[in-house]
Every structure is written in C-alpha cells, then in structure tokens.
Amino acid sequence: MIRRLVSVGDRKVTVGLTVLVVMLLVAVLGPVFVSSVLGQSPTTLHAGPPLAGPSGAHWLGTTSSGVDVFAQFITGTRVSVFVGLIGGTISTFLAVLFGLVSGYHSGKAGAALTGFVNIFLVIPGLPLLLLIASYTRGRGGWPAVALIIGLTSWAGGARVKRAQTLSLRNRDFVAAARYSGDKQSRVLFMEVVPHLAPVIASTFLFAVVGSIAAEAGLDFIGAGNTNTVSWGTMLYWAQSQGALQGGAWWWFLPPGLGIALVGTAAGLVNFGIDELSDPRRRTLRTSARPKRRKVVAA
C-alpha cells in the first residue's frame, strides 16, 4: 500500500509518510538516545535550573522542577505514538470486523450486528471514555489507556465499512465467488477487503491521530495517569504550574506541535489515499498537467 502511494508521485504523501516514519523512529530510539548519549532523564528533579530557557545543556529548557523538557518530549513521544498505534489498531480492527459482517449479512444476524453498532454509535464517546479512564487511572499504565480508547472509538468507522460493504456484496465478482462455493470468510477477506483497502487505511490513520489526541486530552484534564510521561501529561503539568502565564513557551509548545505535526502528516497521506482510490481525480490531475511542446527542427 505504501509503495503504491509513493508511486503516485504526490509530494504531500511523501512528506506525510516521512514525518510519520521519523516520529516512529523517535518513539523507538529516542529514549535510548536521551539517556545514553545526552545523559538526561525525563523524571530527574533539579537536573537544571527551574524554568530555564533552551540552551546547550538543555535543548528545550527545563520545567519548574528543573526537569529537562527535551527528555520529557522524546520519552512522551514513545508513549503517545504507541498509544496511537495500539488504540488505532484496535479501533480499526473492530470497525472492519463489525462493518464487514453486518454489511455482508442481510438476515437477522446482520440486523442484530447493525443494532449493536448503532448502540455504540449513539453512546457519547467522550463521557464514556472519561468514566472508564477515571475509574482505571493508574492501573495498567498507558497500554490500558490505549485499550480503552480503542474499545470506545470504533463505531463510527464500522458504519462507514458497513455502507461500503453493502455496495460491494452484490457486485458480480463477489457473487461469482459466492456461487463458486467459496467460504464466507474467504469472500470477505479476499474479495471485499481489497476493495476497502483505501478506506481502511484512511480510517487507521485518523484513528491513530484520534487516539493520540484522546490520550493527550485525558491527561490534560487530569483523568489519565499523570505519573506517566507523555505529551498530554507535559501539557497538564505545564498548565497546572503556570507555564503559559510565565511565558515558558518551551514547556508547552513542543507537545502541542508534536500532536499537530502527526495530525498534519496523517492528513497529507489521506490526500494521497483519496487520489489513489478515486480514478477520476487521477485522470483530472493528469489532464491538468501542462503538455510539453515538441520542437520541430528547421
């Protein structure tokens, strides 16, 4: 899928994928670099002067407790990105599973699954997420938060997959596979899912961004585990310690820019997915390119 997107030649897609890959590398290797090379820790108090601006010793300054902000940002990148990946994977898997099955089956089973999806769809997601997160705060750490986010954010994506499956289940190639005696699971995953790949990829990207934003929002209002270092807890402590009023921009700006950067990168990649899945847009784009004039020798 990534190779096909890159082959489209869209610079926005290339930039978006590059940013996402860099963020993933920072999440995996960043904490090791901070601890081993720089010798900094995201939890060591009085590692530097309180509320010191960016300098050679502390690249992003320090907090009110003298903690290195750069070390917190890199460590928080790992937590936030992993929460986004786990939460987005769970949400996308449930959305695809319930959307495919409820859209493919037209009998009582399909109606029951559709009703189940509708129940989760009308339940307010944010209050439910706040309730569960507040009850489980401090239990299981950030993996529990990612699990909660994934289990409470799949219903909207399932409705989209159901609508797409309804339009595909009576197509000729699906009917041919069904009449040839193929199992329902094979028809779904070998015939229907490939045609839903652009929609699934788009859903996954925004589920990842939504999970990161949800985790940051929970931590920012104090409903998450504030003892975990993440982009959300950085914003929480910066707000509670008066960083905005004190002008300590180096404390609250990096996590905010990190969330915005991931969201922008996902949006750029989604533009490429739309172009890949819509042949008319590719045709219009190709026809809109200026044609080179042929030079005729005298």
C-alpha positions in Angstrom: 0.0 0.0 0.0 2.8 2.4 0.9 4.7 1.7 -2.3 1.6 2.4 -4.4 1.0 5.7 -2.5 4.6 6.8 -3.1 4.4 5.8 -6.7 1.6 8.3 -7.3 4.3 11.0 -7.1 2.5 13.3 -4.8 4.9 15.4 -2.7 2.3 15.7 0.1 2.2 12.0 0.5 5.9 11.7 0.6 6.2 14.4 3.2 3.4 12.9 5.3 5.0 9.4 5.2 8.4 10.8 6.1 7.1 12.7 9.1 5.2 9.6 10.4 8.3 7.4 9.9 10.5 9.9 11.7 8.0 10.1 14.6 8.0 6.3 14.8 11.8 6.2 14.8 11.9 8.8 17.6 9.4 6.8 19.6 11.5 3.7 19.3 15.1 5.0 19.5 14.6 8.5 21.1 14.6 7.5 24.8 17.8 5.4 24.3 19.5 8.4 22.7 18.4 10.8 25.5 19.5 8.5 28.3 22.7 7.1 26.8 24.1 9.9 24.7 22.7 13.1 26.4 22.6 11.6 29.9 19.2 13.2 30.6 16.2 11.7 32.4 12.5 12.8 32.0 11.9 12.3 35.7 15.1 13.6 37.4 14.3 16.6 39.5 16.7 19.6 39.7 18.7 18.4 36.7 19.0 22.0 35.8 17.8 25.4 37.0 14.0 25.8 37.2 12.2 27.3 34.2 15.5 27.8 32.3 15.2 28.6 28.6 16.7 26.5 25.8 20.4 26.2 26.0 23.3 23.9 25.1 22.9 21.9 28.3 19.1 21.7 28.0 18.0 21.8 24.3 14.3 22.7 25.2 14.9 24.2 28.6 13.6 22.9 31.9 10.4 22.7 33.8 9.5 24.4 37.1 11.2 21.4 38.9 14.3 21.6 36.8 13.4 18.5 34.7 14.8 18.5 31.1 12.0 19.3 28.7 13.7 17.6 25.7 14.0 14.4 27.6 10.3 14.6 28.5 9.3 15.3 25.0 11.3 12.4 23.5 10.0 10.0 26.1 6.5 11.3 25.7 6.7 10.7 22.0 7.1 7.0 22.6 4.1 6.8 24.9 1.9 9.0 22.7 2.8 7.3 19.5 2.4 3.8 20.9 -0.9 4.7 22.4 -2.0 6.0 19.0 -0.8 2.9 17.2 -2.4 0.4 19.7 -5.6 2.4 20.0 -5.9 3.0 16.3 -5.2 -0.7 15.5 -7.9 -1.9 18.0 -10.4 0.7 16.7 -9.8 -0.1 13.1 -9.9 -3.9 13.6 -13.3 -3.7 15.4 -14.6 -1.2 12.8 -13.6 -3.5 9.9 -14.9 -6.7 11.6 -18.3 -5.4 12.6 -18.7 -3.3 9.4 -17.9 -6.2 7.1 -20.0 -8.8 8.9 -23.0 -6.5 9.4 -22.9 -5.3 5.8 -22.4 -8.6 4.2 -25.2 -10.5 6.0 -28.7 -9.3 5.2 -30.6 -11.6 7.6 -31.2 -11.5 11.3 -27.5 -11.8 12.1 -26.8 -8.7 10.0 -29.7 -6.7 11.6 -28.5 -7.7 15.1 -24.9 -6.6 14.5 -26.1 -3.4 12.9 -28.2 -2.7 16.0 -25.2 -3.4 18.2 -23.1 -1.0 16.2 -25.8 1.6 16.4 -26.0 1.3 20.2 -22.3 2.1 20.5 -22.7 4.8 18.0 -25.3 6.8 20.0 -23.4 6.3 23.3 -21.5 9.6 23.9 -17.9 8.5 23.4 -16.2 11.3 25.5 -18.2 10.8 28.7 -17.8 7.0 28.4 -14.1 7.4 27.9 -13.8 9.8 30.8 -15.7 7.5 33.1 -13.7 4.4 32.2 -10.4 6.2 32.3 -11.1 7.9 35.6 -12.0 4.5 37.1 -8.9 2.8 35.8 -6.5 5.7 36.3 -3.1 4.4 37.4 -4.0 0.8 36.6 -2.1 -0.8 33.8 -0.4 2.4 32.6 -0.6 3.7 29.1 -1.4 0.2 27.5 -4.7 0.3 29.4 -5.4 3.8 28.2 -4.8 2.7 24.6 -7.1 -0.3 25.1 -9.9 1.9 26.5 -9.6 4.4 23.6 -9.6 1.6 21.0 -12.7 -0.1 22.5 -14.7 3.2 22.7 -13.9 4.7 19.2 -14.7 2.1 16.6 -18.5 2.5 16.0 -18.2 5.4 13.5 -15.7 3.6 11.4 -17.9 0.4 11.4 -20.8 2.4 9.9 -18.6 3.5 7.1 -17.3 0.0 6.4 -20.9 -1.4 6.5 -22.0 1.1 3.9 -19.1 0.2 1.6 -19.7 -3.5 2.1 -23.4 -3.1 1.2 -22.4 -1.6 -2.1 -20.0 -4.4 -2.8 -21.8 -7.5 -1.7 -24.0 -7.7 -4.9 -21.2 -6.9 -7.3 -20.5 -9.5 -10.0 -17.1 -10.6 -8.7 -18.5 -11.1 -5.2 -21.5 -13.0 -6.4 -19.2 -15.2 -8.6 -17.0 -16.1 -5.7 -20.0 -16.8 -3.5 -21.7 -19.1 -6.2 -18.5 -20.9 -6.8 -18.7 -22.3 -3.3 -16.1 -20.2 -1.5 -16.4 -19.8 2.2 -17.9 -16.5 3.5 -14.6 -15.6 5.3 -12.7 -16.1 2.1 -15.2 -14.0 0.1 -15.0 -11.2 2.7 -11.2 -11.1 3.1 -10.1 -12.0 -0.4 -12.8 -10.1 -2.5 -14.3 -7.4 -0.4 -11.4 -6.2 1.9 -9.0 -5.4 -1.0 -11.6 -3.0 -2.4 -11.9 -1.4 1.0 -8.2 -1.0 1.5 -8.1 2.8 0.8 -10.9 3.4 3.2 -9.4 1.1 5.9 -6.0 2.9 5.5 -7.7 6.3 5.9 -9.6 5.1 8.9 -6.5 3.7 10.6 -4.6 7.0 10.1 -7.2 9.1 11.7 -7.8 6.5 14.4 -4.2 6.8 15.3 -4.4 10.6 15.4 -7.7 10.4 17.4 -6.1 8.1 19.9 -3.1 10.4 20.4 -5.4 13.4 20.8 -7.7 11.4 23.2 -4.8 10.3 25.4 -3.5 13.9 25.5 -6.9 15.2 26.3 -7.4 12.7 29.1 -4.0 13.6 30.6 -4.5 17.3 30.2 -7.7 17.4 32.3 -6.2 15.0 34.9 -8.3 12.0 34.0 -5.3 9.9 32.9 -2.2 8.7 34.8 -0.3 11.9 35.4 2.8 9.9 36.6 3.4 8.7 33.0 5.5 11.0 30.8 3.5 11.7 27.6 2.6 14.7 25.5 -0.6 15.0 27.5 1.0 15.0 30.9 3.5 17.6 29.7 0.6 19.8 28.8 -1.1 19.0 32.1 1.9 20.0 34.3 2.7 23.0 32.2 -0.8 24.3 32.6 -1.0 23.5 36.3 2.4 25.1 37.0 1.5 28.3 35.2 3.9 27.9 32.2 1.6 29.8 29.9 1.3 32.7 32.3 5.0 32.7 33.0 5.9 32.7 29.3 7.7 29.3 29.4 6.8 28.5 25.9 9.5 25.8 25.6 7.5 23.7 28.1 4.0 23.6 26.5 4.8 24.3 22.8 6.8 21.1 21.9 4.0 18.6 22.9 1.4 20.7 21.2 3.4 20.9 18.0 4.1 17.2 18.2 0.3 16.4 18.2 -0.3 18.9 15.4 2.6 17.5 13.3 1.2 14.0 13.5 -2.3 15.1 12.6 -0.9 17.1 9.6 1.1 14.2 8.4 -1.9 11.9 8.5 -3.9 14.4 6.6 -1.3 14.6 3.9 -1.2 10.9 3.5 -5.0 10.8 3.4 -5.0 13.2 0.4 -2.9 10.6 -1.4 -5.3 7.8 -0.4 -8.2 9.8 -1.8 -6.4 10.3 -5.1 -5.4 6.6 -5.3 -9.0 5.4 -4.6 -10.7 7.9 -7.0 -9.6 7.3 -10.6 -11.4 10.5 -11.7 -9.2 12.6 -9.6 -6.1 10.9 -11.0 -7.4 11.5 -14.6 -8.2 15.1 -13.9 -4.8 15.7 -12.4 -3.0 14.0 -15.3 -5.0 16.0 -17.9 -4.3 19.3 -16.0 -0.6 18.9 -16.3 0.9 21.2 -19.0 1.9 19.3 -22.1 5.4 19.8 -23.5 5.6 21.3 -26.9 7.5 19.4 -29.5 10.4 21.3 -31.1 10.5 20.9 -34.8 13.8 21.2 -36.4 14.0 23.7 -39.2 
